[in-house]
Amino acid sequence: MAARESPSDRCAGMTAFSRPPTVCENMNHRRANSPVAHCPQCGAVVNRNLPRRLCTDAEHAVSRRQGSTYCVGCGVQLIVGRP
């Protein structure tokens, strides 16, 4: 006879949503409802429910000064890495 599983055993490691693993350490990848459409570190889409917006150069300049590599609104790369 098989031992009974507790509910915590069946749910171990389960989350409310399934996303492929990412090497990016930004917490927006782990949130079920991220407040931004794109990750500021890798540019990946983190919330498909938010519409992609057309950002201005002024908004991109502000994001660059704040240290974002990618725009959280449109996903365009703001800072190019140097070799």
ABEGO torsion letter per residue (X at the ends): XBBBBBAAAAABGBBABBBBBBABABAAAABABBABABBAAAGBBABAABBBBBBBAAAAAAAAAAGBABBAAAGBBABBBBX
